[in-house]
Amino acid sequence: MKDILRKVYHHYYRFSQVSILGRVACLGNEILGRLKLEKGLINHQKSRIDFLLELDKNTTIYTSASIVYPFLQRTYIIGTIEQQKSNFFNKRKPNLIFLDSFSELTDQLFVNKKTGKKFLANYSDISHNNSFNAAYNCLGLLPLEELESYYEKFFNKLFEVYPQTNVFFIHFPTTLEKRDKFCIRGQSIIKIIDTLSKVYPYLYSISIDDSLVFKSDDESDELKDFPYHYSEITYSAFVDKIWNILVHKKILQ
């Protein structure tokens, strides 16, 4: 019955025509695909909230993707570098905004020593050879003690620019993560966003119970130990949670 209702809902609400402003990585993309909302997505995958706020004030801080490309260990992320030149706050008002926690959880900030130009990537995305280390400083993760302040600034700006827009913030489970610093960060982000969702009525904090988190069984050798790709059970738990909000709140009618 649920599948039938989804087909009807998608037909009448024309999800393919819904505009989505996003800052999502693999989890958010998997969820949007299952909700049939991916066609309208404008994404800024690795644009951390501190970077987005700074870029809005200074549109020249980003690094050209062509400059970063020779230093990439994983060249397939080049599109996420290109996205970082795009201002999150100058778009036509979207129907929905989807964010996930991956960038504040794992992305690190790199700054060119001469020009001050910046870009974001996972540390392991980069080939840290002598040429790269001579050209760039790694400023690391957004400091844990600054997360709450930056999230407050970000959502103040977001709802000022896109008032009354429903925002879904999806939390990457750290259940499969073995490194304490990321587990602590993940829990801190959940706590902050849960609190802010009580301040902003259009903000939804989406997390699931650890009992629903399972590893993907369809991974390449490179990603077999990656703790942030999940099973269909896990993706379905997120989808159902968001689906229930969309229906019960009558969003997109």
C-alpha positions as CSV (number, residue, x, y, z in Angstrom):
1,M,0.0,0.0,0.0
2,K,2.8,2.4,0.8
3,D,4.3,1.9,-2.6
4,I,1.0,2.6,-4.3
5,L,0.5,5.8,-2.2
6,R,4.0,7.0,-3.2
7,K,3.2,6.5,-6.9
8,V,0.1,8.5,-6.6
9,Y,1.8,11.2,-4.6
10,H,4.7,11.5,-7.1
11,H,2.1,11.7,-9.9
12,Y,0.1,14.5,-8.5
13,Y,2.9,16.5,-7.0
14,R,5.2,16.1,-9.9
15,F,8.4,15.5,-7.9
16,S,10.5,15.7,-11.0
17,Q,9.7,19.4,-11.2
18,V,10.5,20.1,-7.6
19,S,13.5,22.3,-7.1
20,I,15.9,21.1,-4.4
21,L,18.8,23.2,-3.0
22,G,21.2,20.7,-1.5
23,R,24.4,20.2,0.4
24,V,24.4,16.4,0.4
25,A,26.9,13.6,0.0
26,C,26.3,9.9,-0.7
27,L,23.6,9.4,2.0
28,G,21.6,12.4,0.9
29,N,21.9,11.5,-2.7
30,E,20.7,7.9,-2.0
31,I,17.7,9.2,-0.1
32,L,16.7,11.8,-2.8
33,G,17.0,9.1,-5.4
34,R,14.6,6.8,-3.5
35,L,12.2,9.8,-3.0
36,K,12.3,10.5,-6.8
37,L,13.5,14.0,-6.0
38,E,17.0,13.9,-7.5
39,K,16.1,15.5,-10.8
40,G,15.6,19.0,-9.4
41,L,18.8,19.0,-7.2
42,I,21.4,21.8,-7.3
43,N,24.1,20.4,-5.0
44,H,27.1,21.8,-3.1
45,Q,28.4,18.5,-1.8
46,K,31.6,19.5,0.0
47,S,30.8,23.1,0.8
48,R,31.1,23.2,4.6
49,I,28.8,25.7,6.3
50,D,31.7,28.0,7.4
51,F,32.9,28.1,3.8
52,L,29.4,28.8,2.4
53,L,29.0,31.8,4.8
54,E,32.4,33.2,3.8
55,L,31.9,32.6,0.1
56,D,28.7,34.7,0.4
57,K,30.7,37.6,1.6
58,N,33.7,37.1,-0.7
59,T,33.0,35.3,-3.9
60,T,36.7,35.0,-4.9
61,I,37.8,32.6,-2.1
62,Y,37.3,29.4,-4.0
63,T,40.0,27.4,-5.8
64,S,39.6,26.6,-9.4
65,A,38.9,22.9,-9.9
66,S,41.6,22.7,-12.6
67,I,44.2,23.8,-10.1
68,V,43.2,21.2,-7.5
69,Y,42.8,18.3,-10.0
70,P,46.6,17.4,-10.2
71,F,46.6,16.9,-6.5
72,L,43.6,14.6,-6.2
73,Q,44.1,11.0,-5.1
74,R,40.5,10.4,-6.0
75,T,40.0,12.3,-9.2
76,Y,36.2,11.4,-9.4
77,I,35.5,14.1,-6.7
78,I,36.5,16.9,-9.1
79,G,32.9,17.8,-9.6
80,T,32.5,18.5,-5.9
81,I,35.5,21.0,-6.2
82,E,33.8,22.7,-9.1
83,Q,30.6,23.1,-7.0
84,Q,32.5,25.1,-4.4
85,K,32.5,28.2,-6.5
86,S,28.7,28.4,-6.3
87,N,27.0,30.7,-3.8
88,F,24.4,28.8,-1.8
89,F,22.5,31.9,-1.0
90,N,21.8,33.5,-4.4
91,K,19.5,30.9,-5.9
92,R,15.8,31.3,-6.7
93,K,13.8,30.1,-3.7
94,P,13.7,26.3,-3.8
95,N,10.8,24.1,-2.9
96,L,12.9,22.1,-0.5
97,I,16.4,22.2,1.0
98,F,18.2,19.0,1.8
99,L,21.5,19.0,3.9
100,D,23.4,16.1,5.3
101,S,26.1,16.2,8.0
102,F,29.0,14.7,6.0
103,S,30.9,17.9,5.2
104,E,31.0,19.1,8.8
105,L,31.7,15.6,9.9
106,T,34.7,14.8,7.6
107,D,35.7,17.5,5.1
108,Q,38.9,19.4,5.8
109,L,39.8,22.9,4.7
110,F,42.9,23.5,2.5
111,V,44.3,27.0,1.9
112,N,46.8,28.1,-0.7
113,K,49.8,29.6,1.1
114,K,50.3,32.3,-1.5
115,T,46.9,33.3,-2.7
116,G,44.7,32.4,0.3
117,K,42.3,30.5,-2.0
118,K,40.4,27.7,-0.3
119,F,38.9,24.3,-1.1
120,L,37.4,21.4,0.9
121,A,37.9,17.7,0.6
122,N,38.4,14.6,2.7
123,Y,42.1,14.3,3.8
124,S,42.4,11.0,1.9
125,D,41.0,12.6,-1.3
126,I,44.3,14.4,-1.7
127,S,47.7,13.2,-2.7
128,H,49.9,14.8,0.0
129,N,53.1,14.9,-2.0
130,N,55.8,17.5,-1.7
131,S,54.3,19.8,-4.3
132,F,50.9,19.8,-2.5
133,N,52.4,20.4,0.9
134,A,54.6,23.2,-0.4
135,A,51.5,25.0,-1.9
136,Y,48.8,24.3,0.7
137,N,48.2,24.4,4.4
138,C,45.7,21.9,5.8
139,L,43.5,23.7,8.4
140,G,41.6,20.5,9.1
141,L,38.0,19.9,10.3
142,L,35.7,22.7,11.5
143,P,36.7,22.9,15.2
144,L,34.2,21.0,17.4
145,E,33.8,24.0,19.7
146,E,32.8,26.2,16.8
147,L,30.1,23.9,15.3
148,E,27.2,25.3,17.3
149,S,28.0,28.9,16.5
150,Y,28.5,28.3,12.8
151,Y,25.2,26.3,12.6
152,E,23.3,29.1,14.2
153,K,24.9,31.7,11.8
154,F,24.2,29.4,8.9
155,F,20.5,28.8,9.7
156,N,19.9,32.4,10.5
157,K,21.2,33.3,7.0
158,L,19.4,30.4,5.4
159,F,16.0,31.3,6.7
160,E,16.6,35.0,6.0
161,V,17.3,34.2,2.3
162,Y,14.8,31.4,1.9
163,P,12.0,32.0,4.4
164,Q,9.5,29.3,5.2
165,T,11.4,26.8,3.1
166,N,11.3,23.2,4.6
167,V,14.8,22.1,5.4
168,F,15.7,18.4,6.0
169,F,19.0,17.9,7.8
170,I,20.1,14.2,7.5
171,H,22.6,12.8,9.9
172,F,25.1,10.3,8.8
173,P,25.1,7.4,11.3
174,T,28.5,6.9,12.9
175,T,27.5,3.4,14.1
176,L,30.0,1.7,11.8
177,E,32.7,4.3,12.5
178,K,35.7,3.1,14.6
179,R,37.4,6.5,15.1
180,D,36.3,8.2,18.3
181,K,36.8,11.7,17.0
182,F,34.2,11.2,14.2
183,C,31.7,9.4,16.6
184,I,31.9,12.4,18.9
185,R,31.5,14.9,16.1
186,G,28.5,13.0,14.8
187,Q,26.7,13.0,18.1
188,S,27.6,16.7,18.6
189,I,26.0,17.6,15.3
190,I,22.8,15.6,16.1
191,K,22.5,17.4,19.4
192,I,23.0,20.9,17.8
193,I,20.6,20.3,15.0
194,D,18.0,18.7,17.2
195,T,18.1,21.9,19.4
196,L,18.0,24.2,16.4
197,S,15.0,22.3,15.0
198,K,13.0,23.5,18.1
199,V,14.0,27.1,17.2
200,Y,13.3,27.0,13.5
201,P,9.9,25.4,12.7
202,Y,10.8,24.6,9.1
203,L,14.0,22.7,10.1
204,Y,13.7,18.9,10.4
205,S,16.5,16.9,12.1
206,I,16.6,13.4,10.6
207,S,18.5,10.6,12.3
208,I,17.7,6.9,12.8
209,D,18.4,4.4,15.6
210,D,21.7,2.5,15.6
211,S,19.7,-0.8,15.3
212,L,18.7,0.2,11.8
213,V,22.3,0.9,10.6
214,F,23.9,-1.8,8.5
215,K,26.9,-1.9,6.2
216,S,26.5,-2.0,2.4
217,D,27.3,-5.4,1.0
218,D,28.0,-4.1,-2.4
219,E,31.3,-2.2,-2.1
220,S,34.5,-2.0,-4.2
221,D,37.8,-3.1,-2.6
222,E,38.7,0.6,-2.2
223,L,35.5,1.3,-0.1
224,K,35.1,-2.0,1.7
225,D,36.2,-0.4,5.0
226,F,34.3,2.9,4.4
227,P,31.9,3.3,7.3
228,Y,29.4,5.7,5.6
229,H,27.8,3.5,2.9
230,Y,24.8,1.7,4.1
231,S,22.4,-1.2,3.4
232,E,19.0,-0.8,1.9
233,I,17.5,-1.3,5.3
234,T,19.3,1.8,6.5
235,Y,18.3,3.9,3.5
236,S,14.7,2.8,3.7
237,A,14.6,3.9,7.4
238,F,15.6,7.4,6.4
239,V,13.3,7.5,3.4
240,D,10.3,6.4,5.5
241,K,11.0,9.1,8.1
242,I,11.2,11.9,5.6
243,W,8.3,10.5,3.6
244,N,6.1,10.6,6.7
245,I,7.0,14.3,7.2
246,L,6.3,15.1,3.6
247,V,2.8,13.5,3.8
248,H,1.7,14.4,7.3
249,K,2.9,18.0,7.0
250,K,1.3,18.2,3.5
251,I,4.6,19.6,2.1
252,L,4.7,20.3,-1.7
253,Q,1.0,20.5,-2.1
